[in-house]
Amino acid sequence: MRDSAWGNGIPVHSRWPLIAERTGVNPNRYTISIEHAKPSADNSDPLTPAQLRASVSLVRWLLAALPELGLAGDHLVERRDSGSLRDIVIGHCDIDSVTRAHCPGTWDWDGYLELLVADQPGGSA
């Protein structure tokens, strides 16, 4: 995670509160970007089931590998239930609402967060 891509750019009208706390700091220094390849240029295609499974597995691994986030097991469910999980798992549109307003496109955030907490203590089955 130390040698990462610089895919998030400089924020333009960010909707992510944590950027306000780090004014003037490039978000590529404290974010991890996950790209999902889709055939359409406008991001209108949904992920394939295999892409979705791989994405959920990767995010779960990242959250477990970063204990400083406090998102192991039931803490993940607590964050989902309080709505604050979206403060940690965000879209490019949350960093830059101007040039990346449609990224990730037709993304189902509620469904994605449910998959993240599925099979976790206190999560759905």
Secondary structure per residue as TSV (DSSP state, phi and psi in degrees):
chain	resnum	aa	ss	phi	psi
A	1	M	-	360.0	-7.8
A	2	R	-	-77.9	-29.8
A	3	D	S	-110.1	89.0
A	4	S	-	-119.0	167.3
A	5	A	-	-72.7	158.7
A	6	W	-	-109.7	68.0
A	7	G	-	-96.7	-4.2
A	8	N	S	-95.9	-19.0
A	9	G	-	65.4	-174.3
A	10	I	S	-86.8	132.4
A	11	P	-	-62.4	139.1
A	12	V	S	-126.8	110.0
A	13	H	S	54.5	58.3
A	14	S	-	-67.0	143.2
A	15	R	-	-101.4	3.6
A	16	W	-	-96.9	115.1
A	17	P	H	-57.2	-31.9
A	18	L	H	-67.3	-20.9
A	19	I	H	-68.8	-36.3
A	20	A	H	-60.7	-31.5
A	21	E	T	-74.1	-16.2
A	22	R	T	-122.9	46.2
A	23	T	T	-53.1	129.9
A	24	G	T	84.1	-1.5
A	25	V	S	-102.9	126.5
A	26	N	-	-61.9	124.7
A	27	P	G	-63.6	-15.8
A	28	N	G	-64.8	-17.1
A	29	R	G	-80.0	-17.7
A	30	Y	T	-136.7	15.4
A	31	T	-	-124.8	160.9
A	32	I	-	-121.2	124.2
A	33	S	-	-99.2	132.5
A	34	I	-	-116.5	122.3
A	35	E	-	-98.8	136.2
A	36	H	-	-115.2	114.2
A	37	A	-	-75.1	130.3
A	38	K	-	-132.6	150.4
A	39	P	S	-67.1	-33.4
A	40	S	S	-83.8	145.4
A	41	A	T	-74.1	-21.7
A	42	D	T	-97.3	9.2
A	43	N	S	67.1	22.2
A	44	S	-	-83.6	-14.2
A	45	D	S	-78.3	136.7
A	46	P	-	-74.3	162.1
A	47	L	-	-67.6	151.7
A	48	T	-	-73.7	159.6
A	49	P	H	-55.6	-38.3
A	50	A	H	-66.1	-40.6
A	51	Q	H	-63.2	-42.2
A	52	L	H	-63.1	-45.9
A	53	R	H	-60.7	-43.8
A	54	A	H	-64.9	-39.4
A	55	S	H	-64.5	-46.9
A	56	V	H	-61.4	-43.8
A	57	S	H	-61.5	-42.4
A	58	L	H	-65.1	-45.4
A	59	V	H	-65.6	-40.3
A	60	R	H	-59.7	-43.1
A	61	W	H	-62.8	-45.2
A	62	L	H	-60.4	-44.3
A	63	L	H	-64.0	-37.5
A	64	A	H	-71.0	-32.9
A	65	A	H	-77.6	-11.8
A	66	L	-	-118.8	72.2
A	67	P	G	-61.0	-20.7
A	68	E	G	-64.3	-16.4
A	69	L	G	-78.8	-17.1
A	70	G	-	65.1	38.0
A	71	L	-	-117.5	35.3
A	72	A	S	-87.7	140.0
A	73	G	T	51.9	-120.6
A	74	D	H	-67.1	-20.7
A	75	H	H	-65.8	-32.5
A	76	L	H	-63.4	-43.4
A	77	V	H	-65.7	-42.4
A	78	E	H	-58.9	-43.7
A	79	R	H	-64.8	-40.4
A	80	R	H	-62.0	-47.1
A	81	D	H	-63.5	-33.1
A	82	S	H	-85.6	-8.2
A	83	G	T	86.4	-1.9
A	84	S	G	-88.3	-3.5
A	85	L	G	-64.2	-30.3
A	86	R	G	-70.5	-10.2
A	87	D	G	-78.9	-16.8
A	88	I	T	-105.9	-46.2
A	89	V	S	-99.6	104.0
A	90	I	-	-123.8	170.4
A	91	G	-	-104.7	164.6
A	92	H	H	-57.4	-32.1
A	93	C	H	-63.5	-23.9
A	94	D	H	-77.3	-24.0
A	95	I	H	-86.1	-42.6
A	96	D	-	-136.5	100.5
A	97	S	T	-82.2	-1.4
A	98	V	T	-98.3	-63.7
A	99	T	T	-84.3	-12.0
A	100	R	T	-127.6	34.7
A	101	A	T	-60.6	-27.6
A	102	H	T	-105.8	22.0
A	103	C	S	-111.4	111.2
A	104	P	S	-104.5	30.4
A	105	G	S	74.0	-126.1
A	106	T	S	-82.7	31.0
A	107	W	-	-63.3	131.4
A	108	D	-	-95.3	89.6
A	109	W	H	-61.5	-44.2
A	110	D	H	-60.9	-45.5
A	111	G	H	-63.7	-39.4
A	112	Y	H	-64.9	-45.1
A	113	L	H	-65.0	-35.1
A	114	E	H	-62.6	-41.9
A	115	L	H	-64.0	-36.4
A	116	L	H	-63.0	-37.3
A	117	V	H	-93.1	-10.1
A	118	A	T	-56.7	139.9
A	119	D	T	68.3	9.8
A	120	Q	S	-93.4	155.9
A	121	P	T	-56.4	121.0
A	122	G	T	87.0	-4.2
A	123	G	S	-89.7	179.1
A	124	S	-	-80.4	162.6
A	125	A	-	-81.3	360.0
